[in-house]
């Protein structure tokens, strides 16, 4: 099976740009932060290994308090759906496996989306809902940042498929990903062979690019807090935290119409 990587990149970037246009820049900036963390972990494999060791310790603790029926169900789920190994019956993530990091990428995107949804709601499903809708400026900025996030995601996926920058040199996913020139970024499994064509010559880890991504993520953190949280001082010199609509968002309140008389 042949995959045009350039087309796939355009598709992912376009989908993330559309999502960012609908969600606004503030929520997309949170996603950028989590993706920048993953880029940092790729750049510093020792920290990545320590993180996975910490996760495995937490998983082992949770595993020990689960009933046997839940252990059997989760073992089958993680092995079949995610390919995560179970050592001695305990679910453990492998820092050297690209599949582990693909799962972590999905988890990070979901967590970032939930944080944005909870901290900056945009819904009218409650009797007196309060929400924040992006303005045209917020949507345009969101589309640009969303497209940037899509480029980061597809770049991270390529790195995980390749596996060379993972802790210990890494291991690729159970599928063969080859370039048109014949370079291999994985191993064949069960007769499945994926051939990626038109791969770009650069990656997210080239030269100083990862540090630029990390710096952008840190700047977005500052922008997220400064545009949402405001510390004020009242006449009695007491300080309190107030929440405001970020730049590029409009706060609205919705009340249902009164019942007919």
Backbone torsions as a table, in degrees:
resi	resn	phi	psi	omega
1	UNK	NA	134.7	-175.7
2	UNK	-110.2	134.5	179.6
3	UNK	-120.9	126.4	174.3
4	UNK	-82.8	105.0	-173.6
5	UNK	-67.4	-32.8	178.2
6	UNK	-64.5	-45.7	177.8
7	UNK	-62.9	-42.7	178.7
8	UNK	-60.9	-39.4	178.6
9	UNK	-63.4	-46.2	178.2
10	UNK	-59.9	-40.3	-178.5
11	UNK	-65.0	-47.6	-179.4
12	UNK	-64.1	-43.6	179.0
13	UNK	-61.5	-42.5	-179.6
14	UNK	-64.6	-41.4	-179.8
15	UNK	-65.9	-42.1	178.8
16	UNK	-68.9	-35.6	177.7
17	UNK	-64.7	-40.8	177.2
18	UNK	-64.1	-43.5	177.6
19	UNK	-61.1	-42.5	178.9
20	UNK	-65.5	-36.5	178.0
21	UNK	-62.3	-38.5	-179.2
22	UNK	-78.4	-32.0	-175.2
23	UNK	-92.3	-26.4	-177.7
24	UNK	93.4	164.8	-172.2
25	UNK	-69.1	-33.5	-173.1
26	UNK	-63.1	-44.5	179.9
27	UNK	-70.7	-36.5	178.4
28	UNK	-67.3	-31.9	179.2
29	UNK	-64.1	-34.3	176.6
30	UNK	-64.5	-41.8	177.3
31	UNK	-62.0	-40.4	178.8
32	UNK	-59.1	-40.0	178.8
33	UNK	-58.7	-47.6	-178.7
34	UNK	-66.5	-37.4	177.0
35	UNK	-67.9	-36.0	176.9
36	UNK	-64.0	-34.6	176.3
37	UNK	-62.5	-42.3	178.6
38	UNK	-65.4	-37.7	176.2
39	UNK	-63.5	-41.7	177.7
40	UNK	-61.5	-40.4	180.0
41	UNK	-66.7	-33.5	175.1
42	UNK	-68.1	-36.4	-177.4
43	UNK	-75.4	-28.3	-178.4
44	UNK	-123.9	83.3	-175.1
45	UNK	-59.2	-29.3	-179.9
46	UNK	-62.9	-41.0	177.4
47	UNK	-68.1	-37.0	178.5
48	UNK	-62.6	-42.7	178.4
49	UNK	-63.5	-40.4	179.1
50	UNK	-65.0	-38.7	178.6
51	UNK	-63.6	-45.1	179.7
52	UNK	-65.3	-36.5	176.7
53	UNK	-62.5	-39.8	177.0
54	UNK	-64.7	-43.7	178.4
55	UNK	-61.5	-41.1	179.3
56	UNK	-64.3	-36.4	176.7
57	UNK	-64.1	-41.7	177.9
58	UNK	-65.8	-42.6	178.9
59	UNK	-61.9	-40.3	179.8
60	UNK	-63.9	-39.2	178.9
61	UNK	-65.8	-45.7	179.5
62	UNK	-64.6	-39.0	-179.4
63	UNK	-60.8	-36.7	-177.3
64	UNK	-68.0	-21.6	-178.2
65	UNK	-102.5	0.9	179.4
66	UNK	-83.4	148.2	174.4
67	UNK	-69.0	154.8	-177.8
68	UNK	-55.3	-38.3	-179.1
69	UNK	-62.6	-40.0	178.7
70	UNK	-68.7	-34.9	178.4
71	UNK	-63.3	-43.7	179.9
72	UNK	-63.5	-44.1	-179.1
73	UNK	-63.1	-46.7	-177.8
74	UNK	-68.6	-35.9	177.5
75	UNK	-59.7	-47.9	179.4
76	UNK	-64.9	-40.5	-178.9
77	UNK	-63.6	-48.9	-176.4
78	UNK	-69.5	-34.4	-179.7
79	UNK	-72.5	-41.7	-175.9
80	UNK	-80.6	-43.0	-174.1
81	UNK	-85.0	-38.7	-173.0
82	UNK	-115.6	-11.1	179.9
83	UNK	69.6	21.6	179.3
84	UNK	-85.5	129.2	-174.6
85	UNK	-74.5	157.3	175.2
86	UNK	-120.3	109.3	-179.0
87	UNK	-92.5	116.3	-179.0
88	UNK	63.9	28.6	-180.0
89	UNK	86.2	-7.9	-178.9
90	UNK	-100.3	131.4	178.7
91	UNK	-67.7	123.4	-179.2
92	UNK	-134.1	137.4	177.7
93	UNK	-89.1	143.1	-179.8
94	UNK	-103.0	113.4	-177.8
95	UNK	-65.8	-19.6	-178.9
96	UNK	-87.2	-4.5	-175.6
97	UNK	-99.8	130.5	176.1
98	UNK	-64.4	-28.1	-179.8
99	UNK	-65.2	-37.4	176.9
100	UNK	-59.5	-43.4	-176.3
101	UNK	-75.3	-28.3	173.5
102	UNK	-65.2	-41.8	175.9
103	UNK	-62.3	-42.9	179.5
104	UNK	-64.2	-36.2	176.7
105	UNK	-60.7	-45.4	178.6
106	UNK	-63.2	-43.1	179.8
107	UNK	-61.8	-42.5	-179.6
108	UNK	-63.5	-42.1	179.5
109	UNK	-64.6	-41.0	178.8
110	UNK	-64.6	-44.2	179.7
111	UNK	-62.3	-44.0	179.0
112	UNK	-61.4	-40.5	179.3
113	UNK	-65.8	-41.0	179.2
114	UNK	-65.1	-40.9	178.6
115	UNK	-61.5	-45.2	178.4
116	UNK	-63.8	-38.8	-178.7
117	UNK	-69.1	-37.9	-177.4
118	UNK	-78.7	-43.9	-174.2
119	UNK	-82.2	-20.3	177.8
120	UNK	-137.2	74.6	-173.6
121	UNK	-68.2	153.5	176.0
122	UNK	-145.1	77.4	-175.6
123	UNK	-146.1	153.5	-179.5
124	UNK	-123.1	23.8	-172.4
125	UNK	-91.9	3.2	179.0
126	UNK	-109.5	155.2	-178.4
127	UNK	-52.8	-41.1	177.0
128	UNK	-130.0	72.5	-175.8
129	UNK	-78.1	142.4	174.2
130	UNK	-118.3	128.0	-177.6
131	UNK	-145.8	175.7	-179.2
132	UNK	-132.3	115.4	-179.6
133	UNK	-103.1	136.7	178.7
134	UNK	-68.0	139.2	173.4
135	UNK	-81.6	172.7	176.8
136	UNK	-53.7	-40.0	177.8
137	UNK	-64.1	-44.3	179.2
138	UNK	-63.1	-36.2	179.6
139	UNK	-69.9	-41.4	179.7
140	UNK	-63.6	-46.4	177.3
141	UNK	-62.9	-38.3	178.2
142	UNK	-63.4	-39.0	177.6
143	UNK	-64.1	-40.0	179.4
144	UNK	-66.9	-46.5	180.0
145	UNK	-68.1	-36.6	177.5
146	UNK	-62.2	-41.9	176.4
147	UNK	-62.2	-39.8	176.3
148	UNK	-62.3	-41.0	177.7
149	UNK	-63.8	-39.2	178.0
150	UNK	-62.2	-39.4	177.2
151	UNK	-64.8	-38.8	177.1
152	UNK	-64.7	-42.0	-178.3
153	UNK	-62.6	-49.0	-178.0
154	UNK	-66.8	-31.3	176.9
155	UNK	-69.2	-41.0	177.8
156	UNK	-65.0	-40.6	178.4
157	UNK	-59.6	-43.4	178.8
158	UNK	-61.3	-42.3	179.6
159	UNK	-63.3	-38.7	-179.5
160	UNK	-71.3	-34.7	175.4
161	UNK	-65.6	-39.3	-179.4
162	UNK	-72.2	-48.8	174.0
163	UNK	81.2	-3.2	-174.0
164	UNK	-71.0	-26.1	-177.2
165	UNK	-98.3	7.6	176.4
166	UNK	-79.5	162.2	179.4
167	UNK	-53.6	134.9	179.1
168	UNK	72.9	17.2	-178.0
169	UNK	90.1	-17.8	173.0
170	UNK	71.4	174.6	173.8
171	UNK	-140.7	143.6	-175.0
172	UNK	-81.6	171.7	177.7
173	UNK	-72.6	159.0	-178.3
174	UNK	-74.9	58.5	173.8
175	UNK	-157.9	152.3	-176.6
176	UNK	-93.2	116.3	177.6
177	UNK	-112.1	115.4	-177.0
178	UNK	-125.1	153.7	174.5
179	UNK	-88.6	173.4	178.0
180	UNK	-65.9	-23.1	178.6
181	UNK	-84.0	-5.8	176.1
182	UNK	100.4	-0.7	177.7
183	UNK	-66.8	136.5	-175.1
184	UNK	-104.2	136.4	178.1
185	UNK	-120.8	21.5	-179.2
186	UNK	-174.9	-172.0	178.8
187	UNK	-126.9	151.9	-179.6
188	UNK	-75.5	148.6	178.9
189	UNK	-149.6	130.5	176.6
190	UNK	55.5	32.5	177.7
191	UNK	75.0	8.3	-179.1
192	UNK	-89.2	128.2	179.2
193	UNK	-137.4	121.2	178.2
194	UNK	-113.0	126.0	179.6
195	UNK	-111.8	115.1	-180.0
196	UNK	-93.3	123.6	179.7
197	UNK	-106.9	160.3	177.5
198	UNK	55.8	44.8	174.7
199	UNK	-71.5	137.1	178.2
200	UNK	-67.4	156.5	-177.2
201	UNK	-79.9	-12.3	-178.9
202	UNK	-114.2	159.6	176.0
203	UNK	-129.8	173.6	-177.3
204	UNK	-68.3	-14.8	-178.8
205	UNK	-99.8	6.4	-179.3
206	UNK	-68.1	133.6	170.5
207	UNK	50.8	-126.2	-176.6
208	UNK	-96.4	4.8	-178.3
209	UNK	-55.0	-45.0	-178.8
210	UNK	-60.3	-35.9	-178.8
211	UNK	-71.0	-31.6	174.5
212	UNK	-65.9	-42.8	178.2
213	UNK	-61.8	-44.1	179.9
214	UNK	-63.4	-42.0	178.3
215	UNK	-63.0	-42.6	177.5
216	UNK	-60.7	-41.4	177.8
217	UNK	-60.6	-41.6	179.4
218	UNK	-67.1	-40.7	178.2
219	UNK	-63.9	-37.1	177.9
220	UNK	-66.3	-34.3	176.6
221	UNK	-59.7	-46.5	179.0
222	UNK	-62.3	-42.3	-179.7
223	UNK	-64.9	-38.7	180.0
224	UNK	-62.4	-46.3	-178.1
225	UNK	-71.3	-43.5	-176.2
226	UNK	-67.2	-28.5	-179.2
227	UNK	-90.3	-8.5	-177.7
228	UNK	-116.1	-33.2	-174.9
229	UNK	-113.8	135.2	178.9
230	UNK	-134.3	128.6	178.2
231	UNK	-98.8	120.3	-177.8
232	UNK	-117.2	159.6	178.2
233	UNK	-121.7	125.2	-179.6
234	UNK	-85.2	-175.5	-176.0
235	UNK	-66.9	-20.7	178.0
236	UNK	-92.4	11.5	177.7
237	UNK	69.0	20.2	175.4
238	UNK	-91.3	137.4	179.3
239	UNK	-97.8	142.6	177.1
240	UNK	-143.4	157.4	-178.9
241	UNK	-97.4	128.3	176.6
242	UNK	-120.3	147.7	179.4
243	UNK	-106.4	135.0	-177.4
244	UNK	-130.0	164.4	177.1
245	UNK	-72.2	126.1	178.5
246	UNK	-62.9	160.3	173.8
247	UNK	-56.1	130.8	-179.4
248	UNK	89.3	11.5	176.9
249	UNK	-132.3	151.8	177.8
250	UNK	-123.2	125.8	179.1
251	UNK	-80.3	138.2	178.2
252	UNK	-137.0	155.4	175.3
253	UNK	-127.3	136.9	-175.7
254	UNK	-120.8	126.1	174.2
255	UNK	-124.0	132.0	-179.7
256	UNK	-66.1	152.9	178.8
257	UNK	-61.9	149.2	-179.6
258	UNK	-64.5	149.8	179.7
259	UNK	-65.5	148.0	180.0
260	UNK	-63.6	143.2	-179.9
261	UNK	-80.3	NA	NA
